[in-house]
Amino acid sequence: MNPVSTLKAKLPTPLRRLADLAYNYWWSWTEERVSLFSIIDPSIWQSCRHNPVALLEAVSEERLWQVAEDPFYLNRLNHLAQKFDHYMGERDTWAARVAPDITAENPVAHFCMEYGLHESLPIYCGGLGVLAGDHLKSASDLGLPTVGVGLLYRQGYFRQRLNRSGWQQNFYEDNDFEHMPLELVRDEFGQPVTVKVKVRQRIVRIQVWKAQVGRAQLFLLDTDRSDNDPLDRRLTRQLYSGNRETSLAQEIVLGIGGVRMLHTLEVEPAHYHINEGHAAFALLEAARLEIAYSGDNFYEVEELIRDRSTFTSHTPVPSGLDSFSADMMDSFFAEYWPELGLSREQFLALGARRPGDPWELFGMTVLALRMTRTANGVSRKHGEVSREIWQVLYPDKDAAQVPIQYVTNGVHARTWTAPLMSDLYSRYLGEDWSSKLVDPTLWQRVEQIPDGELWRRHAILKERLVAYARAKVLRSRRGRGEAADDIAAVDRLLDPNVLTIGFARRFSPYKRGGLLFHDLHRAIRILSNPKRPIQLIYAGKAHPADEEGKRIIQRLMEWCRHPALRDRIAFIEDYDIYTTKLMVQGVDVWLNTPRRPLEACGTSGQKVAFNGGLNLSVLDGWWCEAYQEANNRGLNGWAIGEDVGTSDQQHQNQVDADSLYRLLEDQIAPLYYDRDRNGISRGWLTMMKTSIRTNCHQFNSDRMVAEYVTQLYLNEPQAEVEPVMASAMA
Ligand SMILES: *Cc1c(COP(=O)(O)O)cnc(C)c1O
């Protein structure tokens, strides 16, 4: 029996449809997500990280029967189940019209090292994974047959705690796959389907789990089987935590194992989408299969593979973490290149920037660019930067002619928009607003939302964020065994009436998480201005090996304890998708301070835009395309500093920090506190509406996936433009 049927059999008959919903992440982006599961038992719901399968298994039979007797609940359940059936059965979709050759048998195969769908499936680290999750959701909504391929990490990325001196501690928790919305894929005899790859001279058996993401499927590879060597069982244990050798082995499992798995499951991809270099070995394995099938040689087959492949780069600098030494390649691939009919030199040349150089590293981005017909960066600026970096591979071309395009990232609006806001959009933009996101005229109608209503709803979301931040900080302080006074002081932490700035993302040094405190005295003066106070909420993890990132967090924690700042700054530990949601939905201003041009795109600020928050960001990544100004004043947010074009980072930090302080003092705080008789800032609301109107139609993942289809996957240019349309949620 499959796990859905098993769960069904345990549920009271009237509640059986809950099992179908629990095993498809579709529930997580539909309107009624708040209550149907959580209402059954809010405390279990919280403790199981909003995992509906674990909830239904843990809740008492008595409670289930209570719910099963409630006609109001059953009504809502049946209504949602009907919507679900309609969604799953729909055939006349945007993608069916635009790309009829992409089908369930011949889907797009999307490969990525991490996927961030929901907090209940913690196999992501940051922006790349969440983007891959949003991509699958929009592919589903547009009706584009897509299978994701990734790894199922037993422990995922690390969990974060900060000790009393503010130093990051890492800990890991095992994921219990059997009680997650996952199904182990089995053959007709009930045995797990497996494929084999050779890693370090040993056969590694890989099994696969399926997560259902609306109409899209996500296949997650798992080496944690008792018939594997203990070392190999750990290959899919943790995300981004190993040395280079572990990374190489993981990338072999993902790319080579992934293509083998699809082949075994008789999925024949119409198109391969390699999302970031980690997954590029998939192209080699696709070539190997084609050689075995056709008997043609590698270079003949390569053309075929190129024609069906797209590569997306997210890296704005050539980085050592994208390459492997020739020694390492020898030890992992010596038996593989003969299968491609290649010599060692020919094989290594596939990943070499300068083929023939014996010291050359094997670059995954190089391999991916060589073996795909279309490649892209993830914002207009990142496209430019990528063309310059990779011009070395195209010696006969100017940078401008390097065949790397761009598709700017976008976010899945139906996931990130707070229900209070989507309700407003339904009312003032139209019930079907979320299926027509890319239509700019739709968003013109935000001007019709009454100011007071928008202000009040945002205020509620901010109160919720403040309550959440306090609860999290309280738990952290208790966990650290802090003094009673410090624990009690949580009651004074943050104030929902104060201008609130959020900053949450990975604490990579290039993101300059401490820039606001460049001049501590000035920062204190600005934050504690009695007439126009400002408060800050931070969250994010530093990579376990990133000492500088950890020092930035530690300094923030010192500031959280500073007598002048202690009520004004909160650091929320253990950043995850749920924390992101509350933060992007509740802040007034979202701060982003990357060192240019290292933010390839950035997506968290886009999530903020859907919820009426305003972006305060360095002009880098997506913000270069989004920011609008008139007379040197931002219309839909603010731009920090300017590129002084020097490698002197201290000087650049000085310039940007100074600009940040001036924006806060001269523009942002005065505008926010400029209240009318109803206690509302009309100027602020004008900016909120401008931000929604100018950003939302562009920076959503429906537009992004549609561009991937029309500009990159499809061979022929589109004759007719079909308006991008997602399946209705209402
Ligand atoms: C959206 C998101 C990110 C990406 O944030 P950036 O500011 O683009 O780096 C990272 N982590 C999580 C959990 C997210 O939801």
PDBQT file of the ligand as one rigid body, heavy atoms in Angstrom, charges set to zero:
ROOT
HETATM    1  C1  LIG A 801      14.072  33.841   0.077  1.00  0.00    +0.000 C 
HETATM    2  C2  LIG A 801      15.001  33.157   0.994  1.00  0.00    +0.000 A 
HETATM    3  C3  LIG A 801      16.387  33.370   0.901  1.00  0.00    +0.000 A 
HETATM    4  C4  LIG A 801      16.995  34.286  -0.136  1.00  0.00    +0.000 C 
HETATM    5  O1  LIG A 801      17.309  35.520   0.459  1.00  0.00    +0.000 OA
HETATM    6  P1  LIG A 801      18.284  36.548  -0.290  1.00  0.00    +0.000 P 
HETATM    7  O2  LIG A 801      18.063  37.817   0.396  1.00  0.00    +0.000 OA
HETATM    8  O3  LIG A 801      17.858  36.554  -1.710  1.00  0.00    +0.000 OA
HETATM    9  O4  LIG A 801      19.641  36.017  -0.087  1.00  0.00    +0.000 OA
HETATM   10  C5  LIG A 801      17.225  32.705   1.785  1.00  0.00    +0.000 A 
HETATM   11  N1  LIG A 801      16.740  31.877   2.718  1.00  0.00    +0.000 NA
HETATM   12  C6  LIG A 801      15.413  31.647   2.842  1.00  0.00    +0.000 A 
HETATM   13  C7  LIG A 801      14.937  30.703   3.903  1.00  0.00    +0.000 C 
HETATM   14  C8  LIG A 801      14.504  32.279   1.985  1.00  0.00    +0.000 A 
HETATM   15  O5  LIG A 801      13.191  32.036   2.108  1.00  0.00    +0.000 OA
ENDROOT
TORSDOF 0
